[in-house]
């Protein structure tokens, strides 16, 4: 085995932008590229580099020599510890500017894509309390700061909050989170109090025991609240009095659901959901379209910006009412149902059967009769035969997961040759790759980034393609 290199300090690193996973990127005096946490574009800092990954230096700021003029005071007391919001120490104007730059650079550098019109980013009007869904974990071990460790404070404590990145068995106890609107913080703190009053044990991820595992809140703009609990064991004598007490303290909750998770991992979407009280779902609204959102539904997490995103899709689509539209990776059909009133027919395809069941429910809820949905992998369902049965698309909308589109799907899109395509992406790097492949037949007429997640590195981008 080769000897591990000793950490080295690189001095006067000038940071100029944001990069993957929310790190800042900069260069030292010799021009070496360095990625680091805890700094902002515009900072000059000394950086301790502990590792080299694929030839790239990764480090942590040791000392900041001069601060960026774009720096801001983080609003959250948990900011430096939590890691959920990476960019609260950067003004929101600067965040939006940097995100726009990331999209522009990624498309031109990776995709070598020529964009005829690059529109300015749609920044979020609401930069705090914007999420409609949030999940918290119960743990019997609290994450400690270095100072707390050195002072000998034990980490045995029942806490409810977020896992720190890389720490599966420890949780940061959260007092006030700025991500979800009221009564999110009161709910979380009250639920923790009730669990402690009733002597319920908090989960131990290492020992794989402890009754209370997770809680998830969905709070909609329509004033409805869904609370989902995850318990380690099916013990009604414990969970019934607990959920009764929660409902009594918080009468504004409209639905309480629960699941039993005996697995080692915290993934909830493969578990059976039980409705304890209420109708089992909440309602959300985007413009005039209503959505039933259950504990497992895949719905855009930022309702306010989802409307901006979908309005951009509609604007780019330029529908006249006569078009046959395909919506790939449709999820619960949110984009499909949003455009249905402006086209002749919309056909949605989605891999997750439960999401398609939601899409069909939501179509009925809105009396939409010109939308049809199929469950299955897009690469398997979207074939020449499928296009023959449903008519060739005049417009194709695609909103794939972070990995982008499968090569088979790209080939099929080139074969279908729809006159126009709107590509919605949550990962500019894979979008750039796909646009490069599609450039064989398509030109990119315009693109517009939309910021769905202020204070994080995530960014959506919408591109309009037209057949050459």
N, C-alpha and C positions, 0 to 999 in steps of 0.2 A: 504493500500500500504506500502511495505517495504521502509525504508529509504535508499536513495542512498548512497553508500559508498563514503567517501571523497577520492579524488585522492591521491595516495601514490607514493613516490619516491623510487625506487629500485636502490641501488648503485652498482657500479662496475659490471655491466652486461657485460659479455664477449660474443660477437657475433661471431657465427661460420659458418653461412650459410644463404642462401636465401630461402624464403618460399612462400606460396600462395600470390598472388597479389603483389609480389615484395617486401614484407617486409623482414627485416633481422630477424633472429631468434637467440636467445642467452639464457644464464642462468646466474642467479645471484649466489652469493657465497653459498647460501643454495640449489642451484640446481633447483630453480623455472624457468620454461620455459617462456620466454617473447618475444613477437613479437613487432617490432618497425619500424617506418618510420624514414628516415633521417640519418640512420647509414649504415655501410658496414661491411661485414664479416671481422673479424680481429680487429674491433674497440672495445674499452672498454668504456662504457658510463653509466651515471646515467640516468634512464628512469622514466618519469612521467607516471604512469599507471592510465588511466581514466576509463577503462571498462574491464570487464571480460566477455568473450564470450565462452560459453560451456566449462567453466573451464580454459580457456586460457587467459593469461594476454596480453592486447594490450596497447601499449603506444607510447610516443614520446620522443626522446632523449632530455634531459635537458642540459646536459654538456658532451662533449666527453673528457674522461680522457687521452686516447691514441688512436692515429689514426692507422688504418690498413696500412701495407706496400703496400697493393694493391690499395690504393686510387689514384684517378686521378683528374685533374682539369677539371670540366665540360666545354665543348666547347660552350654551348649555354647560352646566357644571360638570357633566360627565365627559365633555368633548375629548380631552387628551387621552382618556382611558378607554372609552367605549369603541371607537373605530367605525361606528355605524355611519356617521357623517364625517367624511374625510376632509371637507373643505370649508368648515365654518370659520377658519382663520383667514379666509380670503373673501374680499367683498363680493357680493353676488354679481355685480356688474362684471367683475374680472372673471368670475367662474364662467358666466355665459360666454364671454369673449373667448376664453381658453377652449371651451367646449366646441364652439363654432370653428375655431382654428384646428382642433383635433380632427373634426369631420372633413374639413377642406383638405388638410394635409394628407389624411389617410386615403381619401378617394384619389387624390392626384398622385401620391407617392406609391401606394400599394397597387391601386387599381389602374394607374395611368389613365384614369377616366377624365375625359374632357366634358365639363359641365357647361352647357351654354348659358345658364343663368343660375347663379348660386344666391339664394335668398337669405336674408339675415335670420339668425336663430330666433325661434319663438321662445323667449325667456318666460319663466313662471311668474305669474303675478303674485302668487302666494308661495313664499319660500319656507315657511314653517307650518306645522300642523296640516300638512297636505295629504297625508296617506290615509286611505280608507281602511287599510288592513295592517295589523301589526301582531307579531307573535312574541311572547315572552316565555322564558324557561324558569322553572323552580329548581333550586339546587341547595344542597346542604353544605356547599363549599363556596365561599366568597372569593372573588379575584382580589388579590392584594396588590397595592402599589409597592415599588421597591422600598420606599421609606417605611411602609407598614411591616414589610418582611424583616427589615433590619431592626425595627423596634420590638420584634418578637410577638406581634399580634397574631393569634392563631386564625386560620382561615375557616374554622368550623363555625358556620353561621347559616341560618335559613334565609335565603335570599330569592328575590324574583326580579328578573331583568334579562339582560342580553349576554350570550356567550361572547367572550372576547375571542377574536380570530386566533385559531390555533390552540384554544383551551377548551377541549370538549367537556371537561369535568368541573369547570369553575365558571361562575356567572357573576357579572358586575351588577351589584344591587342598584337599581335605578329608582331615583326619587321623582325626578321630573324629566320626561322625554318631550322633545319639541317636534316630534314627527306626526303625531295623530291628534286630531281635535278633541276637545272636552266631550265626554267625561273620561277620556282614556286614562289619564294619570290617577284620577280619583278611583276609578274601577280597579286598576292594578294594585294600588296601595291598600284599598279596602279589602280586596280579595286575599291579599297576603295576610292582612290582619285577621280575617275570619278563619283562614287555614291554621294560623298559629293559635288562635283562641280555641279552636276545636282539637288541637293537638295532633293535626295531620302531619305525617312525615314528608319532608321535601326530598326530591330525587337525588340519589347518589349514582352518578354515571359510571363510576369505576366499579362499585360493588353491585350495581344494577339492582337497586332496591329503593324504597321510598315512594309513597303513594302519589303525591302531586308531581306531575311532569311538566305540562305546558298549558298556557292559556292563549287564545287568539281572539282579538276583537275585530269585528267589521263594523265601522261607523259610517253610515251613508249620509249624503247631503239631504236626504229626505227625512232625517231625524230618527232613523231606525238603527238599532244596535243588536248585533248578534255576538254572543259570547260562546266560544267553544273551549271546553276543558278536555285535557288528556290526562287520564288516570292510569296508574301502573297496574292496578288489579280491579277486577269486577267485584267490588264490595259495596253494594247498595246501602248498607248500614252506615258507611262512611260518606259516600258521595251525595246521597239524598239530603240529609240534614245540611250538608255544606252548600249545595246549590240552592236549597230553600232559603238559607240565611243570606246568600248573595242577592237573590231576587227581592228579598224583603228590604235589604239595605239600598238596593238600586232598582226602584220600580220602573225606571226609564228603559231598562233592558227589554227588548221586544221578543227576543228568542234566545233560549239557552240550549246548547247541544253539548254532547260529550262523546268521547270514544275511549276505548280501553287499549292501551299500548303496552304489550308485554315484551316487545322487541327490544333489541339493544339500541337500534337507531331511533331518532326522533321523527322520522318521516311519517306524516299523517295521512297522505292521500291514498294509501292502499288499505286503510282501515275502515271498518263499518261505522257510520255516523248515526247517533241516536238523538232524537229531539226530545228534550226533557220538558220544555215549556215553549209556548208560542208556535209559530207556523213553520219553523225549521229553515227559514231563509229571511233575508232582508230585501227590500226593493231599492234599486238605484236608478237614476235617470240621467241620460245623456241627451240633451236637447229634448225632443218629444218621445224618444224611445225609452221604454221602461225595461228594466232587467231584474229578474229574480236571481239573487246571488246567495247560494247556499254555502255551507262550511267548506266544501271542496271546489267551489267554482273558481275558474281562472278569469279574474276580472282585472282590468287595468287598475293599478294601485293608487293612482292619482286621478281622481274623477275630474278635477278642474282642467288639468292638462290633457286628459284623454279626449275631452271635447275639442281642444285646440288641435290635437293630432288628427282626429277624425275629420275635422273641418278642413284641414290641409289635404287629406286624402280626397275628400269630395271636390275641393277646389282644383286639385291636380287632375282628377278624373274627368272633369268637364262633362258630366252626363247630361243627355238631352231627354231621357225617358224611353228610348228605343233599344238600349243596349242589352246584350247578354253578357253578364259579368261573372267571372270565377273569382272566389275569394279563398286563397290557399292558406293553410294553417289558421283556420278561422276561429279557433278557441270556442268560446260560447256564442260565436256568431256576432260579436259586437260590431265589427266593421260591416259585415254583410247586412245586418239589420239596419245599420245607420244609413247605408246607401240604397236600400231596397226601394224606398219611395221615389228615388230619382232614376230608376232603370226598369227595364222590362222584366228581367229575371236575374236572380243571383244564386249561384251554386257554391256552397261552402264545403271545404274538405278539412278534416281535423283528425289527428291520430287518436286522441283520447275519447273513448265512447261516452263517458259521463259528460264531457264538455258538449258533445253533439246533442245529448239528451237535453241539456240546459238550453242549447241554441233553439231546439224545436219548441220547448216550453215558452221561451221568450218570443218566438215568432207568433205563437198563438196568443200570447199576452198582448201583443201589439196589433193583432188582426192582420199580420203580414202573410199574404198567401203566395207571393212570388219568390219565396226563398226556399231552397231545397238543400238538405245537408247530408253529407256522407262521412261515416267514421272509418278511419283507416289511414295508413301511411300515405302521404301525398305521392311518393314515388311509385307506389303500387296502384293507386286509384286513378291517377291522372294519366290516361293512355289515349291513343288515337281512337279506340272504340268508345271510350267515355265521352270524348269530344264529339263523336258522331251522334251519340245518343242525346247529348244535351245542347248540341249546336256549338259551333266554334265561338270562342269568346271574342267580343269586341273590345273588352277591357279585362285585364287580368290584375287582381290585387294580390300581393303576397306579403306576408308578415311572419317570416320564419323565426325559429328560436335562435339563440346566440351563435350556434354553429353555422348558421346560414342554410342555403338550400343544398340538397344532395345533388351530386353531379348528374344523376339520371333525370332529376326534375328540371335542371337547367337545359339539358338536351331536349326534353319534351317541350319546354317553353319555346325553344328555338324552332322546333318542328311545328308547333301550333301557330306561331307567328301572329299573335294577337296584335292589332294595330297599335294599342297603347297598353302600357303596364305601369302600375304604381307599386313601388317596392318600399315597404316600411321595414326599418331595421333597428334592432337594439344593439347592434355591434357593427360600427362602421368598417372594421377590418374585414369581416366576412362579407359584408355588403360590397365592399370594393372588389373583392375576389370575384363575386358573382357578376357584378356589373362588367368586369373585364371579359368574362366568358360570354356574356350576353351581347357584348359590343360587336360580335360577329354580324348581328342583324339589327341591333338597336343603338340609337344615340340617346344620351341623357340630356333631356331638354331642360329640366330644372331640378334643384334639390333644396330642401330646407330642413335644418336640424330643429328638433323640438326638445326642450328640456323638461323631462318628466320628474327628475329627481334632484332638486337643488341640494347642494352640499355633498353630493357624491360624484363619482367619475362617470356615472352612467349617462348615456345620451342616445336619443332616438334620431333617426334621419329618414326623411321621406324623399324618394326620387321618382321623377316621371320619365318614363322611357317611351320613345316612339320608334316604330319600324322605319328603318332607313329607306 
